[in-house]
């Protein structure tokens, strides 16, 4: 495949690597991507019975009116992410990044912490929607954000959290430091520091050959797709490589696309995947 050879050469010759990742990045690790109500309800049958969609459930109002339900949802996800082993593609990407003298950055909408778990440098990750592994006060009694080290106990049959986190300052309900739908209470302090480091990295690499590898970023919430397209359009030596099994369309002036799943696509762009996988 001529384009695949071209893509491999772009990745190999690049001096900087920008990894942009959406929910599709975790599918090969066995994580749900909540694509549409059908997929979401398959993962959460109790919410199907209640007729609650992902967009409705991922709303901070639940922490006020029914924290046991809110933390059943986020507590289950927390257990799931803690128990999940990142798939082989993470190690391949990390190997590619190390091959660039660690001149890389990760821009992701995922809140699961899988990049950190796979060994990527915490200082080189921008989690634009925050992280489930950090907590904040629901009522913002302070601007403190702290690691979520609590064990959230969930009764899956009743879909209720039996024990859930509280603010370590005021004792009120704590919530994940995640940007939700209709969310005016999210504390963006941690993400803002990540954004600053990200922007500094971009500026330092503005004139270098940059490969932008986008994995599993859909069009429903297009933030990740738009960021890769923005960099590819504005940076003179940047090329976007879009890996997506369904929504793989791309402006050919910006780069190339591969109609593949995340792991398959990552293996395809690495000229010798076994050199990087460990």
BALOBA-1460 file (C-alpha; in Angstrom, 3 decimals):
// residues 278
<rec num="1" residu="x" x="0.000" y="0.000" z="0.000"/>
<rec num="2" residu="x" x="1.683" y="3.177" z="-1.247"/>
<rec num="3" residu="x" x="0.045" y="5.516" z="1.277"/>
<rec num="4" residu="x" x="1.027" y="3.226" z="4.167"/>
<rec num="5" residu="x" x="4.659" y="3.356" z="3.091"/>
<rec num="6" residu="x" x="4.372" y="7.151" z="2.945"/>
<rec num="7" residu="x" x="2.787" y="7.278" z="6.400"/>
<rec num="8" residu="x" x="5.492" y="5.069" z="7.887"/>
<rec num="9" residu="x" x="8.171" y="7.322" z="6.426"/>
<rec num="10" residu="x" x="6.475" y="10.434" z="7.825"/>
<rec num="11" residu="x" x="6.405" y="8.868" z="11.293"/>
<rec num="12" residu="x" x="9.968" y="7.595" z="10.980"/>
<rec num="13" residu="x" x="11.376" y="10.935" z="9.732"/>
<rec num="14" residu="x" x="9.489" y="13.149" z="12.157"/>
<rec num="15" residu="x" x="11.337" y="15.053" z="14.871"/>
<rec num="16" residu="x" x="8.273" y="15.473" z="17.100"/>
<rec num="17" residu="x" x="5.302" y="13.224" z="17.801"/>
<rec num="18" residu="x" x="1.866" y="14.508" z="18.805"/>
<rec num="19" residu="x" x="-0.551" y="11.750" z="19.856"/>
<rec num="20" residu="x" x="-4.200" y="12.797" z="19.863"/>
<rec num="21" residu="x" x="-6.650" y="10.235" z="21.215"/>
<rec num="22" residu="x" x="-10.395" y="9.854" z="21.669"/>
<rec num="23" residu="x" x="-12.546" y="7.123" z="23.180"/>
<rec num="24" residu="x" x="-11.681" y="4.705" z="20.371"/>
<rec num="25" residu="x" x="-8.165" y="4.429" z="21.782"/>
<rec num="26" residu="x" x="-9.408" y="2.274" z="24.655"/>
<rec num="27" residu="x" x="-11.614" y="-0.125" z="22.692"/>
<rec num="28" residu="x" x="-8.790" y="-2.613" z="22.078"/>
<rec num="29" residu="x" x="-8.181" y="-2.706" z="25.839"/>
<rec num="30" residu="x" x="-11.787" y="-3.805" z="26.271"/>
<rec num="31" residu="x" x="-13.112" y="-0.403" z="27.373"/>
<rec num="32" residu="x" x="-16.552" y="0.743" z="26.152"/>
<rec num="33" residu="x" x="-16.618" y="3.835" z="23.928"/>
<rec num="34" residu="x" x="-20.266" y="4.689" z="24.758"/>
<rec num="35" residu="x" x="-21.006" y="5.087" z="21.058"/>
<rec num="36" residu="x" x="-24.744" y="5.817" z="20.941"/>
<rec num="37" residu="x" x="-27.387" y="4.803" z="23.483"/>
<rec num="38" residu="x" x="-27.303" y="1.172" z="22.387"/>
<rec num="39" residu="x" x="-23.609" y="0.767" z="23.208"/>
<rec num="40" residu="x" x="-23.944" y="2.730" z="26.438"/>
<rec num="41" residu="x" x="-26.953" y="0.785" z="27.652"/>
<rec num="42" residu="x" x="-25.243" y="-2.499" z="26.788"/>
<rec num="43" residu="x" x="-22.498" y="-1.465" z="29.221"/>
<rec num="44" residu="x" x="-24.993" y="-0.190" z="31.820"/>
<rec num="45" residu="x" x="-28.269" y="-2.189" z="31.723"/>
<rec num="46" residu="x" x="-29.667" y="-0.489" z="34.871"/>
<rec num="47" residu="x" x="-29.515" y="2.874" z="33.095"/>
<rec num="48" residu="x" x="-31.264" y="1.340" z="30.074"/>
<rec num="49" residu="x" x="-34.172" y="0.436" z="32.345"/>
<rec num="50" residu="x" x="-34.291" y="4.033" z="33.562"/>
<rec num="51" residu="x" x="-33.944" y="5.355" z="30.008"/>
<rec num="52" residu="x" x="-30.966" y="7.525" z="30.978"/>
<rec num="53" residu="x" x="-28.508" y="8.274" z="28.158"/>
<rec num="54" residu="x" x="-24.766" y="8.859" z="28.546"/>
<rec num="55" residu="x" x="-25.246" y="12.588" z="27.968"/>
<rec num="56" residu="x" x="-27.886" y="12.684" z="30.718"/>
<rec num="57" residu="x" x="-25.852" y="10.581" z="33.159"/>
<rec num="58" residu="x" x="-22.598" y="12.486" z="32.595"/>
<rec num="59" residu="x" x="-24.058" y="15.566" z="34.226"/>
<rec num="60" residu="x" x="-22.935" y="17.042" z="37.567"/>
<rec num="61" residu="x" x="-26.527" y="17.576" z="38.711"/>
<rec num="62" residu="x" x="-26.714" y="13.873" z="39.683"/>
<rec num="63" residu="x" x="-24.088" y="14.423" z="42.385"/>
<rec num="64" residu="x" x="-26.443" y="16.924" z="44.020"/>
<rec num="65" residu="x" x="-29.774" y="15.168" z="43.632"/>
<rec num="66" residu="x" x="-28.665" y="11.517" z="43.810"/>
<rec num="67" residu="x" x="-24.964" y="11.064" z="44.663"/>
<rec num="68" residu="x" x="-25.379" y="7.307" z="45.188"/>
<rec num="69" residu="x" x="-26.504" y="6.942" z="41.552"/>
<rec num="70" residu="x" x="-23.854" y="9.350" z="40.254"/>
<rec num="71" residu="x" x="-21.099" y="7.496" z="42.068"/>
<rec num="72" residu="x" x="-22.490" y="4.113" z="40.971"/>
<rec num="73" residu="x" x="-21.762" y="5.218" z="37.403"/>
<rec num="74" residu="x" x="-18.409" y="6.905" z="38.030"/>
<rec num="75" residu="x" x="-17.385" y="4.387" z="40.685"/>
<rec num="76" residu="x" x="-17.926" y="1.495" z="38.290"/>
<rec num="77" residu="x" x="-15.909" y="3.305" z="35.613"/>
<rec num="78" residu="x" x="-13.163" y="3.985" z="38.152"/>
<rec num="79" residu="x" x="-12.941" y="0.250" z="39.006"/>
<rec num="80" residu="x" x="-12.957" y="-0.599" z="35.297"/>
<rec num="81" residu="x" x="-10.108" y="1.785" z="34.442"/>
<rec num="82" residu="x" x="-8.053" y="0.690" z="37.438"/>
<rec num="83" residu="x" x="-8.430" y="-2.962" z="36.426"/>
<rec num="84" residu="x" x="-7.702" y="-2.458" z="32.708"/>
<rec num="85" residu="x" x="-4.305" y="-3.137" z="31.169"/>
<rec num="86" residu="x" x="-3.513" y="-0.738" z="28.295"/>
<rec num="87" residu="x" x="-3.303" y="-2.603" z="24.989"/>
<rec num="88" residu="x" x="-0.097" y="-3.196" z="23.043"/>
<rec num="89" residu="x" x="-0.596" y="-0.058" z="20.934"/>
<rec num="90" residu="x" x="0.281" y="2.158" z="23.890"/>
<rec num="91" residu="x" x="3.709" y="0.526" z="24.145"/>
<rec num="92" residu="x" x="4.283" y="0.844" z="20.405"/>
<rec num="93" residu="x" x="3.474" y="4.557" z="20.558"/>
<rec num="94" residu="x" x="5.684" y="4.992" z="23.619"/>
<rec num="95" residu="x" x="8.521" y="3.287" z="21.753"/>
<rec num="96" residu="x" x="8.016" y="5.639" z="18.800"/>
<rec num="97" residu="x" x="8.060" y="8.597" z="21.190"/>
<rec num="98" residu="x" x="11.254" y="7.424" z="22.854"/>
<rec num="99" residu="x" x="12.762" y="7.066" z="19.392"/>
<rec num="100" residu="x" x="12.179" y="10.830" z="18.976"/>
<rec num="101" residu="x" x="14.288" y="11.469" z="22.084"/>
<rec num="102" residu="x" x="11.028" y="11.694" z="24.025"/>
<rec num="103" residu="x" x="9.991" y="14.751" z="22.056"/>
<rec num="104" residu="x" x="6.274" y="14.020" z="22.227"/>
<rec num="105" residu="x" x="2.997" y="15.133" z="23.755"/>
<rec num="106" residu="x" x="-0.380" y="13.453" z="24.282"/>
<rec num="107" residu="x" x="-3.634" y="15.367" z="23.757"/>
<rec num="108" residu="x" x="-6.617" y="13.290" z="24.845"/>
<rec num="109" residu="x" x="-10.293" y="13.591" z="25.703"/>
<rec num="110" residu="x" x="-10.112" y="10.340" z="27.664"/>
<rec num="111" residu="x" x="-10.465" y="10.533" z="31.445"/>
<rec num="112" residu="x" x="-9.252" y="6.971" z="32.101"/>
<rec num="113" residu="x" x="-5.553" y="7.588" z="32.854"/>
<rec num="114" residu="x" x="-4.462" y="4.800" z="30.499"/>
<rec num="115" residu="x" x="-1.569" y="6.772" z="29.002"/>
<rec num="116" residu="x" x="-0.043" y="7.295" z="32.449"/>
<rec num="117" residu="x" x="-0.648" y="3.639" z="33.262"/>
<rec num="118" residu="x" x="1.204" y="2.646" z="30.080"/>
<rec num="119" residu="x" x="4.279" y="4.626" z="31.130"/>
<rec num="120" residu="x" x="3.836" y="7.965" z="29.376"/>
<rec num="121" residu="x" x="5.262" y="10.946" z="31.251"/>
<rec num="122" residu="x" x="2.587" y="12.700" z="33.342"/>
<rec num="123" residu="x" x="4.163" y="16.027" z="32.348"/>
<rec num="124" residu="x" x="3.597" y="15.293" z="28.654"/>
<rec num="125" residu="x" x="-0.150" y="14.608" z="28.756"/>
<rec num="126" residu="x" x="-3.005" y="17.087" z="28.349"/>
<rec num="127" residu="x" x="-6.322" y="15.601" z="29.495"/>
<rec num="128" residu="x" x="-8.747" y="18.155" z="28.093"/>
<rec num="129" residu="x" x="-11.756" y="16.740" z="29.974"/>
<rec num="130" residu="x" x="-9.907" y="16.036" z="33.213"/>
<rec num="131" residu="x" x="-9.370" y="12.693" z="34.917"/>
<rec num="132" residu="x" x="-11.478" y="10.248" z="36.896"/>
<rec num="133" residu="x" x="-8.416" y="9.608" z="39.079"/>
<rec num="134" residu="x" x="-8.705" y="13.068" z="40.685"/>
<rec num="135" residu="x" x="-11.389" y="14.587" z="42.902"/>
<rec num="136" residu="x" x="-12.754" y="18.048" z="43.660"/>
<rec num="137" residu="x" x="-15.422" y="19.404" z="45.979"/>
<rec num="138" residu="x" x="-18.858" y="19.403" z="44.359"/>
<rec num="139" residu="x" x="-19.456" y="22.877" z="45.803"/>
<rec num="140" residu="x" x="-15.903" y="24.197" z="45.214"/>
<rec num="141" residu="x" x="-15.374" y="25.113" z="48.854"/>
<rec num="142" residu="x" x="-11.709" y="25.415" z="47.812"/>
<rec num="143" residu="x" x="-9.964" y="25.078" z="44.452"/>
<rec num="144" residu="x" x="-8.142" y="21.976" z="45.688"/>
<rec num="145" residu="x" x="-7.875" y="18.941" z="43.388"/>
<rec num="146" residu="x" x="-6.592" y="15.743" z="44.960"/>
<rec num="147" residu="x" x="-5.837" y="12.149" z="43.839"/>
<rec num="148" residu="x" x="-8.777" y="9.749" z="44.025"/>
<rec num="149" residu="x" x="-7.367" y="6.904" z="46.085"/>
<rec num="150" residu="x" x="-10.716" y="5.850" z="47.551"/>
<rec num="151" residu="x" x="-12.464" y="2.561" z="47.011"/>
<rec num="152" residu="x" x="-15.962" y="3.362" z="45.760"/>
<rec num="153" residu="x" x="-18.220" y="0.461" z="46.732"/>
<rec num="154" residu="x" x="-21.016" y="-0.145" z="44.192"/>
<rec num="155" residu="x" x="-24.028" y="-2.459" z="44.374"/>
<rec num="156" residu="x" x="-24.342" y="-3.245" z="40.661"/>
<rec num="157" residu="x" x="-27.690" y="-4.991" z="41.008"/>
<rec num="158" residu="x" x="-29.335" y="-1.922" z="42.534"/>
<rec num="159" residu="x" x="-26.829" y="0.368" z="40.772"/>
<rec num="160" residu="x" x="-26.147" y="2.382" z="43.909"/>
<rec num="161" residu="x" x="-22.852" y="3.417" z="45.474"/>
<rec num="162" residu="x" x="-22.736" y="2.183" z="49.064"/>
<rec num="163" residu="x" x="-19.684" y="4.282" z="49.863"/>
<rec num="164" residu="x" x="-18.360" y="7.250" z="47.906"/>
<rec num="165" residu="x" x="-15.853" y="10.134" z="48.299"/>
<rec num="166" residu="x" x="-16.443" y="13.300" z="50.270"/>
<rec num="167" residu="x" x="-14.555" y="16.576" z="50.199"/>
<rec num="168" residu="x" x="-11.527" y="16.429" z="52.462"/>
<rec num="169" residu="x" x="-12.080" y="20.063" z="53.440"/>
<rec num="170" residu="x" x="-15.811" y="20.562" z="54.074"/>
<rec num="171" residu="x" x="-17.109" y="16.985" z="54.183"/>
<rec num="172" residu="x" x="-19.693" y="17.518" z="51.440"/>
<rec num="173" residu="x" x="-19.944" y="15.203" z="48.411"/>
<rec num="174" residu="x" x="-16.836" y="15.063" z="46.215"/>
<rec num="175" residu="x" x="-17.018" y="14.549" z="42.454"/>
<rec num="176" residu="x" x="-14.504" y="13.445" z="39.815"/>
<rec num="177" residu="x" x="-12.418" y="16.245" z="38.350"/>
<rec num="178" residu="x" x="-14.038" y="15.609" z="34.967"/>
<rec num="179" residu="x" x="-15.663" y="18.107" z="32.621"/>
<rec num="180" residu="x" x="-19.231" y="16.856" z="32.203"/>
<rec num="181" residu="x" x="-22.169" y="18.035" z="30.110"/>
<rec num="182" residu="x" x="-23.709" y="21.319" z="31.298"/>
<rec num="183" residu="x" x="-20.879" y="21.609" z="33.793"/>
<rec num="184" residu="x" x="-20.302" y="25.029" z="35.361"/>
<rec num="185" residu="x" x="-18.696" y="23.619" z="38.491"/>
<rec num="186" residu="x" x="-15.689" y="21.845" z="36.975"/>
<rec num="187" residu="x" x="-12.379" y="22.973" z="38.444"/>
<rec num="188" residu="x" x="-10.056" y="23.433" z="35.428"/>
<rec num="189" residu="x" x="-6.907" y="24.214" z="37.439"/>
<rec num="190" residu="x" x="-5.142" y="20.891" z="36.815"/>
<rec num="191" residu="x" x="-6.058" y="20.838" z="33.106"/>
<rec num="192" residu="x" x="-4.917" y="24.471" z="32.750"/>
<rec num="193" residu="x" x="-1.410" y="23.544" z="33.922"/>
<rec num="194" residu="x" x="-1.359" y="20.675" z="31.409"/>
<rec num="195" residu="x" x="-2.539" y="23.040" z="28.679"/>
<rec num="196" residu="x" x="0.263" y="25.478" z="29.450"/>
<rec num="197" residu="x" x="2.900" y="22.743" z="29.136"/>
<rec num="198" residu="x" x="1.246" y="21.558" z="25.908"/>
<rec num="199" residu="x" x="1.257" y="25.024" z="24.347"/>
<rec num="200" residu="x" x="4.901" y="25.529" z="25.318"/>
<rec num="201" residu="x" x="5.773" y="22.202" z="23.683"/>
<rec num="202" residu="x" x="3.891" y="23.143" z="20.509"/>
<rec num="203" residu="x" x="5.680" y="26.473" z="20.279"/>
<rec num="204" residu="x" x="9.076" y="24.810" z="20.746"/>
<rec num="205" residu="x" x="8.277" y="22.414" z="17.874"/>
<rec num="206" residu="x" x="6.503" y="24.789" z="15.521"/>
<rec num="207" residu="x" x="9.128" y="24.506" z="12.768"/>
<rec num="208" residu="x" x="10.051" y="20.845" z="13.228"/>
<rec num="209" residu="x" x="8.791" y="17.850" z="11.271"/>
<rec num="210" residu="x" x="5.817" y="16.718" z="13.315"/>
<rec num="211" residu="x" x="3.738" y="13.563" z="12.956"/>
<rec num="212" residu="x" x="0.261" y="13.924" z="14.459"/>
<rec num="213" residu="x" x="-1.120" y="10.457" z="15.148"/>
<rec num="214" residu="x" x="-4.858" y="10.597" z="15.884"/>
<rec num="215" residu="x" x="-6.533" y="7.461" z="17.234"/>
<rec num="216" residu="x" x="-10.235" y="6.814" z="17.712"/>
<rec num="217" residu="x" x="-11.460" y="10.414" z="17.709"/>
<rec num="218" residu="x" x="-15.058" y="10.666" z="16.526"/>
<rec num="219" residu="x" x="-17.182" y="13.465" z="15.131"/>
<rec num="220" residu="x" x="-19.884" y="13.469" z="17.844"/>
<rec num="221" residu="x" x="-17.649" y="15.590" z="20.095"/>
<rec num="222" residu="x" x="-14.985" y="16.664" z="17.575"/>
<rec num="223" residu="x" x="-12.538" y="18.464" z="19.898"/>
<rec num="224" residu="x" x="-9.696" y="15.976" z="19.368"/>
<rec num="225" residu="x" x="-10.185" y="15.837" z="15.576"/>
<rec num="226" residu="x" x="-10.287" y="19.608" z="15.335"/>
<rec num="227" residu="x" x="-7.081" y="20.008" z="17.339"/>
<rec num="228" residu="x" x="-5.087" y="17.724" z="15.038"/>
<rec num="229" residu="x" x="-6.510" y="19.486" z="11.991"/>
<rec num="230" residu="x" x="-5.625" y="22.881" z="13.487"/>
<rec num="231" residu="x" x="-2.005" y="21.928" z="14.093"/>
<rec num="232" residu="x" x="-1.660" y="20.296" z="10.664"/>
<rec num="233" residu="x" x="-3.033" y="23.449" z="9.011"/>
<rec num="234" residu="x" x="-0.977" y="25.963" z="11.012"/>
<rec num="235" residu="x" x="2.353" y="24.189" z="11.439"/>
<rec num="236" residu="x" x="4.393" y="24.138" z="8.195"/>
<rec num="237" residu="x" x="5.945" y="20.679" z="8.685"/>
<rec num="238" residu="x" x="3.124" y="18.884" z="10.508"/>
<rec num="239" residu="x" x="1.199" y="15.955" z="8.991"/>
<rec num="240" residu="x" x="-1.972" y="14.429" z="10.411"/>
<rec num="241" residu="x" x="-2.442" y="10.653" z="10.381"/>
<rec num="242" residu="x" x="-6.049" y="9.774" z="11.237"/>
<rec num="243" residu="x" x="-6.745" y="6.222" z="12.473"/>
<rec num="244" residu="x" x="-10.463" y="5.499" z="12.676"/>
<rec num="245" residu="x" x="-12.474" y="2.441" z="11.538"/>
<rec num="246" residu="x" x="-15.611" y="4.415" z="10.611"/>
<rec num="247" residu="x" x="-15.059" y="8.181" z="10.631"/>
<rec num="248" residu="x" x="-11.788" y="8.223" z="8.742"/>
<rec num="249" residu="x" x="-12.551" y="11.082" z="6.334"/>
<rec num="250" residu="x" x="-9.790" y="13.677" z="6.110"/>
<rec num="251" residu="x" x="-8.860" y="16.784" z="4.150"/>
<rec num="252" residu="x" x="-6.049" y="15.443" z="1.956"/>
<rec num="253" residu="x" x="-4.133" y="18.706" z="2.326"/>
<rec num="254" residu="x" x="-3.708" y="17.924" z="6.037"/>
<rec num="255" residu="x" x="-2.529" y="14.333" z="5.876"/>
<rec num="256" residu="x" x="-3.617" y="10.716" z="5.538"/>
<rec num="257" residu="x" x="-6.217" y="8.391" z="7.019"/>
<rec num="258" residu="x" x="-6.310" y="4.698" z="7.827"/>
<rec num="259" residu="x" x="-9.746" y="3.000" z="8.085"/>
<rec num="260" residu="x" x="-8.632" y="0.785" z="10.966"/>
<rec num="261" residu="x" x="-9.179" y="0.257" z="14.664"/>
<rec num="262" residu="x" x="-6.698" y="1.801" z="17.073"/>
<rec num="263" residu="x" x="-4.349" y="-1.115" z="17.704"/>
<rec num="264" residu="x" x="-4.404" y="-2.284" z="14.081"/>
<rec num="265" residu="x" x="-3.630" y="1.222" z="12.837"/>
<rec num="266" residu="x" x="-0.847" y="1.822" z="15.345"/>
<rec num="267" residu="x" x="0.800" y="-1.457" z="14.346"/>
<rec num="268" residu="x" x="0.463" y="-0.479" z="10.691"/>
<rec num="269" residu="x" x="2.205" y="2.910" z="11.002"/>
<rec num="270" residu="x" x="5.144" y="1.556" z="12.977"/>
<rec num="271" residu="x" x="7.616" y="0.256" z="10.404"/>
<rec num="272" residu="x" x="8.667" y="-2.508" z="12.801"/>
<rec num="273" residu="x" x="6.051" y="-2.771" z="15.571"/>
<rec num="274" residu="x" x="7.951" y="-5.507" z="17.378"/>
<rec num="275" residu="x" x="10.874" y="-3.104" z="17.853"/>
<rec num="276" residu="x" x="8.682" y="-0.926" z="20.107"/>
<rec num="277" residu="x" x="6.274" y="-3.357" z="21.740"/>
<rec num="278" residu="x" x="7.415" y="-4.702" z="25.130"/>
